[in-house]
Structures are given as C-alpha cells and as structure tokens.
Amino acid sequence: MAQSLSNVYVHITFSTKNRYPFIDGEIKQELWTYLGGICKAMECNPVRVGGHSDHVHICCLLSKRITQIRLLEEIKKESSKWIKTKGKRYEQFYWQDGYGIFSVNPSETEAVIKYIDHQEEHHKKRTFQEELLAFLKKYNIAYDERYLWK
C-alpha cells in the first residue's frame, strides 16, 4: 500500500492524585480547552474533552505519528505545569501516575461525546473508581486492584 491510513479514536481517562477535587468551576472550562490544545498540537485532534472535579475524559483521534504513552505523558506533564500557574490553590496539583486509554469504534463516538458531556449528572450516581472498574470490565482488561488506586 502506497499510503499510511489511520482512523483510531481513543477515550482517555485519568484522575488527579488521590482523586483530590482540584478541577473546580474556576478552572474547569479553561482546563478542557487547554487539554484539547495539547492534543491538537500533537496531531491527535480532540473530539471532546470534559470530566468531573477529580478526573478527566478525552476523546480524540490518535495520530499515526505518536504513541499512546507519548500522548499521555505530554498531556499530563504540560497540563500539570499549566494548572500550577493558576493560583495558590493549585500549587500542589498533580495527576495520578496511571491512566486508562480505550479504543472507540468510529460509529460510537457520539455515545462517548454524550458520556463526557454528562459527567456532572453521571457522578451523582457513580464514583470515578466505579466508573473505571466498569470500563475495565467492558474492555476485558486484567488488573491488580492493589495497584489500581495508588
């Protein structure tokens, strides 16, 4: 084949360290925009960015030029540095070490967008931990719970 073609959508999620609720109304929308900008700069066009007080969801089109780990490292590193400049309240901000990244069928991106858009409602009924466990079950991912929440 003379061309390299790719159309890989991913749903990324990760939380603040110890799931501390740093992501408040003061910073939330600006953070979503900033995270989307990082993705775009890495040729991983964002479809939707959102989350809740203690975690983030990103749906983007993964560039064929970048690995998953490099994308996640840049997103977390750059956004962490940026958040710390947003005032005294955020000086101790850190992301958790791990992350979840899941493939998305292109025909299901609308469902992922709706899911991300309704995080506030969703988390009135379910914690981030319950949400992540449901993703791991849905995608049949083996894990060791001793290390999942560190």
Buried (B, 14 or more C-beta within 10 A) or exposed (E): EEEEEEEBBBBBBBBBBEBBEBBEEEBBEEBBEBBBBBBEEBBBEBBBBBBBBBBBBBBBBBBEEEEBEEBBEBBBEBBBEBBEEBEEEBEEBBBBEBBBBBEBEEEEBEEBBEBBEEBEEEBEEEEBBEBBBEEBEEEEEEEEEEEEEE
